Each structure stands twice: as structure tokens, then as C-alpha cells.
Amino acid sequence: MKELLDEIKTLNRLILRLVNHFSPEIDRGILDRYIAFRAFSYNHTLILKGIEEPDPVRLHELKGIEHLLEQLKDNTEQFLQGLPHNNVLLYGPRGVGKSSAVKCMLNEYQQEGLRLIEVDKDALMHLPEIKELIRGRTERYILFCDDLSFDLDDSSYRQLKATLEGSIEAKPHNMVVYATSNRRHLMPERVEENLQELHPSETMEEKVSLSDRFGLRLGFTVFNQDTYLSIVKNYVKLRGLSIEDEVLERAAVQWSISHGSFSGRTARQFVDHIEGRMRLHGDV
């Protein structure tokens, strides 16, 4: 058994050496073939994958966050027109439309040359490479960091911080960063850690300064029952379903109770459920 394990370890080392030797170069032509991409790291190498079918979510599907969408639209249009604009942090609880809001921008403005690169957290180390890939191109790119947060011992945020602002190299004019997070400051705040630090205020400043790099910060809040029901009814209308309001509201509230949330995600999942049942059985 020991000999077999040793052989497996040797084989794994050989495979890794082969991967290192034949690590694929980024095909720059991929930027001409797709409108959306995912950037991730494999064996410390940047991989850029074109997305065949981007999420088709549109602005009219999102309810309860219209005032935030208007600000995001304005900033995106400023970016597209080469006007002053900001990097954007969308923060708040799960399921309230943060990620969907960013994806909507791609679907609304792709004809104007907008593109989106979703950057996995493990690919933040490759931000300099991504910047060089898109620098000088005519398209304009949103670098999308979804569900972003950093632990206290996580240093990967420093590359993002330098990309946002603070590096000696100027950010490409055709690039902006949009990030979503459940945390307003992206990093946890631990009282006990602050007490252990020699200069606690400097520690907090280091953490908070990352979110400060986002000039536009959009705070999303939890929905109440009325907003949740309006989202449900909007989905039902968009999908052409015919259900009595009383029946719909009662079923929607019961669904939200079982899921413990009045979020937009819960509303969409509920409508997916009843639409499937109606198509299959003819009733809710």
C-alpha cells in the first residue's frame, strides 16, 4: 500500500510539472467572441473563460430597489461615455438583488460596448494581468467581484486595493470595478483583535480603507412583506401567469415563512415553483 501511495504522489508531481510547462496563454481573441467572462486561477495561472449564456436578467424584473438601480445606471452610463465615474460597492443582505443589478448593466448596455468579467476571489492576484489584457481595447469592462469579503488573515485584498486606487500605474480608462458584499467594509470587525493591537485605530483604518476605494456605495436593505409581494406579482405578470391575488398572496407568504425570508430571491424561487406546478398540473 505504501508503495502505491508513493507512486500516486510521484504521478501527481509529474502531472503538476506538465501543467506548469504547458500552462495555456490567454487567447486574446476570446475578448472578441464573448460579452461576458469568468476569470479564475488554476495552478497560479490566470484562466479567462468566455460565458456562452450570460444571465439574461433585465431591469424591469427587479422591484424594490429602483432608486439604487438608477444610481448604478447613471454611473454605468458615465463610464460608457468616458465621463468621471466611480468604482461601486453594492452591500447588504443576501437575496436582495445586488448581483442581479450588476448583471442587468451588461444586458442593458452590451450594444454600447459594455463587457463584464467576473473575477473569482482566487484570481485577484491576477488583476495586473487582466488590466493589461483589456488596456487599449475599444470595449469597456466591468470587473465584477461577487460576494466579496476578506478574513483577518487574508492578504489578497491588497491587490484589489491597489487596482482601485493607490498603484503607481494608472487604471485603464476602459475598466471599472463593481463588487457585491454582505459586509459594508468587506472585512470582519473583531473587538478582541482591536484590543490586542498596539495601534487599534490604524488596524481599523487599514480595513475600512478598502471600502473607501469605492466612490459609490449602494446599501441594500431587507424587504418587508409588501415589497416581497410586489416582487412576486411582478414576476407572475412577466411570466403571463393567471392566479387570483388572494390565492397568490397566501401561498407566497407561506413560502416566505418556510424559507425565513422576504428577499427577492425567495420571491423568484416561489414563482419558479408555482409556474412549474401550473405547467405540470394546471393549478398552484
C-alpha positions as CSV (number, residue, x, y, z in Angstrom):
1,M,0.0,0.0,0.0
2,K,2.8,2.4,0.9
3,E,4.5,1.8,-2.5
4,L,1.2,2.5,-4.3
5,L,0.8,5.8,-2.4
6,D,4.3,6.8,-3.2
7,E,3.7,6.1,-6.9
8,I,0.5,8.1,-6.8
9,K,2.4,11.1,-5.2
10,T,5.1,10.8,-7.9
11,L,2.5,10.7,-10.6
12,N,0.8,13.8,-9.2
13,R,4.1,15.7,-9.1
14,L,4.7,14.8,-12.8
15,I,1.2,16.0,-13.8
16,L,1.7,19.3,-12.0
17,R,5.1,19.8,-13.8
18,L,3.4,19.1,-17.1
19,V,0.6,21.6,-16.3
20,N,3.2,24.2,-15.3
21,H,5.1,23.6,-18.5
22,F,2.1,23.8,-20.8
23,S,0.1,26.4,-18.9
24,P,-2.1,28.0,-21.6
25,E,-1.5,31.5,-22.7
26,I,-4.6,33.7,-22.8
27,D,-6.1,33.8,-26.2
28,R,-6.8,37.5,-26.7
29,G,-9.2,36.7,-29.5
30,I,-11.6,35.4,-26.8
31,L,-12.4,39.1,-26.0
32,D,-13.9,39.4,-29.5
33,R,-16.1,36.4,-29.2
34,Y,-17.9,36.9,-25.9
35,I,-19.6,39.7,-23.9
36,A,-19.1,38.0,-20.5
37,F,-16.2,36.2,-19.0
38,R,-15.1,34.5,-15.8
39,A,-11.5,34.9,-14.6
40,F,-10.1,32.3,-12.2
41,S,-6.8,31.0,-11.1
42,Y,-5.6,27.5,-11.8
43,N,-2.2,26.4,-10.5
44,H,-1.3,30.1,-10.1
45,T,-2.2,30.7,-13.8
46,L,-4.9,33.1,-15.0
47,I,-7.7,31.4,-16.9
48,L,-10.2,33.5,-18.8
49,K,-13.3,31.6,-19.8
50,G,-16.0,33.0,-22.2
51,I,-19.6,32.7,-20.9
52,E,-21.8,31.1,-23.6
53,E,-25.1,32.1,-22.0
54,P,-24.9,35.1,-19.6
55,D,-27.7,35.5,-17.0
56,P,-30.4,37.3,-19.0
57,V,-31.9,39.2,-16.1
58,R,-33.3,42.7,-17.0
59,L,-34.0,45.8,-15.1
60,H,-37.8,45.5,-15.3
61,E,-37.6,42.2,-13.3
62,L,-36.1,43.9,-10.3
63,K,-38.5,45.6,-7.9
64,G,-38.0,47.4,-4.5
65,I,-34.5,48.7,-5.4
66,E,-35.4,51.1,-8.2
67,H,-33.6,54.1,-6.5
68,L,-30.4,52.1,-6.3
69,L,-30.7,50.9,-9.9
70,E,-31.0,54.5,-11.1
71,Q,-27.7,55.4,-9.4
72,L,-26.0,52.3,-10.8
73,K,-27.3,53.1,-14.3
74,D,-26.1,56.7,-14.1
75,N,-22.6,55.6,-13.1
76,T,-22.5,53.0,-15.8
77,E,-23.6,55.5,-18.5
78,Q,-21.0,57.9,-17.2
79,F,-18.3,55.2,-17.6
80,L,-19.5,54.3,-21.1
81,Q,-19.4,57.9,-22.2
82,G,-15.9,58.4,-20.8
83,L,-17.1,60.8,-18.1
84,P,-16.0,60.8,-14.5
85,H,-17.4,57.8,-12.7
86,N,-16.8,55.7,-9.6
87,N,-16.0,52.1,-8.7
88,V,-19.1,50.7,-7.0
89,L,-19.7,48.6,-3.9
90,L,-23.2,47.1,-3.5
91,Y,-23.6,45.8,0.0
92,G,-26.4,44.3,2.1
93,P,-28.1,41.0,3.0
94,R,-28.3,38.1,0.6
95,G,-31.0,37.8,-2.0
96,V,-32.0,41.4,-2.4
97,G,-30.7,41.9,-6.0
98,K,-27.1,43.1,-5.6
99,S,-25.6,40.6,-8.1
100,S,-28.6,40.9,-10.4
101,A,-28.3,44.6,-10.5
102,V,-24.7,44.3,-11.9
103,K,-25.7,41.7,-14.4
104,C,-28.5,43.9,-15.6
105,M,-26.0,46.5,-16.6
106,L,-24.4,44.1,-19.1
107,N,-27.7,43.2,-20.6
108,E,-28.8,46.9,-20.9
109,Y,-25.6,48.2,-22.4
110,Q,-23.9,45.5,-24.3
111,Q,-24.8,47.2,-27.6
112,E,-22.9,50.2,-26.3
113,G,-19.7,48.1,-25.9
114,L,-20.1,47.1,-22.3
115,R,-18.5,43.9,-21.3
116,L,-18.3,42.0,-17.9
117,I,-15.5,39.9,-16.4
118,E,-16.5,38.1,-13.2
119,V,-13.3,37.8,-11.2
120,D,-13.1,34.9,-8.7
121,K,-11.5,35.8,-5.4
122,D,-8.6,33.5,-6.1
123,A,-8.0,35.5,-9.3
124,L,-7.5,38.8,-7.6
125,M,-3.7,38.1,-7.7
126,H,-4.0,38.3,-11.5
127,L,-5.6,41.7,-11.6
128,P,-2.5,43.2,-13.2
129,E,-2.7,40.7,-16.0
130,I,-6.4,41.3,-16.5
131,K,-5.7,45.0,-16.8
132,E,-3.1,44.5,-19.4
133,L,-5.4,42.2,-21.4
134,I,-8.1,44.9,-21.7
135,R,-6.0,48.0,-21.8
136,G,-6.4,49.9,-25.0
137,R,-9.4,48.0,-26.3
138,T,-12.5,49.8,-27.5
139,E,-14.9,47.9,-25.3
140,R,-15.5,49.0,-21.7
141,Y,-15.2,46.3,-19.0
142,I,-16.8,45.9,-15.6
143,L,-14.6,43.8,-13.4
144,F,-17.3,42.1,-11.2
145,C,-16.2,40.8,-7.8
146,D,-19.3,39.0,-6.5
147,D,-19.9,38.1,-2.8
148,L,-16.6,39.7,-1.8
149,S,-15.3,39.5,1.8
150,F,-11.9,39.0,3.4
151,D,-10.9,37.3,6.7
152,L,-8.5,39.0,9.0
153,D,-5.5,36.9,7.9
154,D,-6.4,37.2,4.2
155,S,-3.9,39.5,2.3
156,S,-5.5,39.1,-1.2
157,Y,-7.4,42.3,-0.7
158,R,-4.3,44.3,-1.1
159,Q,-4.1,43.7,-4.9
160,L,-7.7,44.8,-5.2
161,K,-6.9,47.9,-3.2
162,A,-4.1,48.8,-5.4
163,T,-6.2,48.3,-8.5
164,L,-9.0,50.5,-7.2
165,E,-6.6,53.3,-6.3
166,G,-3.1,53.7,-5.0
167,S,-0.9,51.9,-7.5
168,I,1.8,53.9,-9.4
169,E,0.3,52.6,-12.6
170,A,-2.9,54.3,-13.8
171,K,-6.0,52.2,-14.1
172,P,-7.1,51.5,-17.7
173,H,-9.7,54.1,-18.8
174,N,-11.9,51.3,-20.1
175,M,-12.2,49.5,-16.7
176,V,-14.3,49.9,-13.7
177,V,-14.8,47.6,-10.6
178,Y,-18.2,46.7,-9.3
179,A,-18.3,44.5,-6.2
180,T,-21.0,43.0,-4.1
181,S,-20.7,42.0,-0.4
182,N,-22.7,41.2,2.7
183,R,-20.3,43.4,4.6
184,R,-20.1,47.1,4.2
185,H,-16.4,47.3,5.0
186,L,-15.6,43.9,3.3
187,M,-13.7,42.8,6.4
188,P,-14.9,41.5,9.8
189,E,-14.6,43.7,12.8
190,R,-13.4,41.9,15.9
191,V,-13.3,43.8,19.2
192,E,-10.9,41.4,20.7
193,E,-8.4,41.8,17.9
194,N,-8.5,45.6,18.2
195,L,-7.8,45.3,21.9
196,Q,-4.7,43.2,21.1
197,E,-3.3,45.7,18.6
198,L,-0.7,48.3,19.6
199,H,-2.4,50.8,17.4
200,P,-6.1,49.7,17.0
201,S,-7.2,52.8,15.1
202,E,-4.6,52.1,12.4
203,T,-5.8,48.5,12.1
204,M,-9.4,49.6,11.6
205,E,-8.2,52.3,9.1
206,E,-6.4,49.6,7.1
207,K,-9.6,47.5,6.9
208,V,-12.0,50.4,6.2
209,S,-9.8,52.0,3.6
210,L,-10.6,49.2,1.2
211,S,-14.3,50.1,1.0
212,D,-13.3,53.7,0.9
213,R,-11.7,53.0,-2.5
214,F,-15.3,52.5,-3.9
215,G,-16.5,56.0,-4.5
216,L,-20.2,54.9,-4.9
217,R,-21.5,52.7,-2.1
218,L,-25.1,51.4,-2.5
219,G,-26.7,50.0,0.6
220,F,-29.4,47.3,0.1
221,T,-31.8,46.6,2.9
222,V,-34.1,43.7,3.8
223,F,-37.6,43.8,2.2
224,N,-40.8,43.9,4.1
225,Q,-43.8,41.7,3.2
226,D,-45.4,44.3,1.0
227,T,-42.3,44.7,-1.1
228,Y,-41.9,40.9,-1.3
229,L,-45.5,40.5,-2.5
230,S,-45.0,43.2,-5.1
231,I,-41.9,41.4,-6.4
232,V,-43.9,38.1,-6.6
233,K,-46.7,39.8,-8.5
234,N,-44.3,41.4,-10.9
235,Y,-42.7,38.0,-11.7
236,V,-46.2,36.5,-12.2
237,K,-47.1,39.3,-14.6
238,L,-43.9,39.0,-16.6
239,R,-44.4,35.2,-17.0
240,G,-48.0,35.6,-18.1
241,L,-49.5,33.5,-15.2
242,S,-53.1,33.9,-14.1
243,I,-53.6,33.5,-10.4
244,E,-56.1,35.2,-8.1
245,D,-54.4,37.7,-5.8
246,E,-55.8,36.2,-2.6
247,V,-54.6,32.7,-3.5
248,L,-51.2,34.1,-4.7
249,E,-50.6,36.2,-1.6
250,R,-51.5,33.4,0.8
251,A,-49.2,30.9,-1.0
252,A,-46.4,33.5,-1.3
253,V,-46.5,34.3,2.4
254,Q,-46.5,30.7,3.4
255,W,-43.5,30.1,1.1
256,S,-41.6,33.0,2.7
257,I,-42.3,31.7,6.2
258,S,-40.9,28.3,5.3
259,H,-37.8,30.0,3.8
260,G,-37.4,32.6,6.5
261,S,-37.0,35.5,4.2
262,F,-38.9,38.2,2.2
263,S,-36.0,38.5,-0.2
264,G,-36.2,38.9,-4.0
265,R,-34.5,35.6,-4.4
266,T,-37.2,33.9,-2.3
267,A,-39.9,35.6,-4.4
268,R,-38.3,34.3,-7.7
269,Q,-37.9,30.8,-6.3
270,F,-41.6,30.8,-5.2
271,V,-42.7,31.9,-8.7
272,D,-40.4,29.3,-10.3
273,H,-42.2,26.7,-8.0
274,I,-45.8,27.8,-8.9
275,E,-45.1,28.2,-12.6
276,G,-43.7,24.7,-12.7
277,R,-46.7,23.3,-10.9
278,M,-49.1,25.2,-13.1
279,R,-47.4,24.0,-16.3
280,L,-47.3,20.4,-14.9
281,H,-50.7,20.1,-13.1
282,G,-52.7,23.1,-14.2
283,D,-53.0,24.7,-10.7
284,V,-51.0,26.2,-7.8
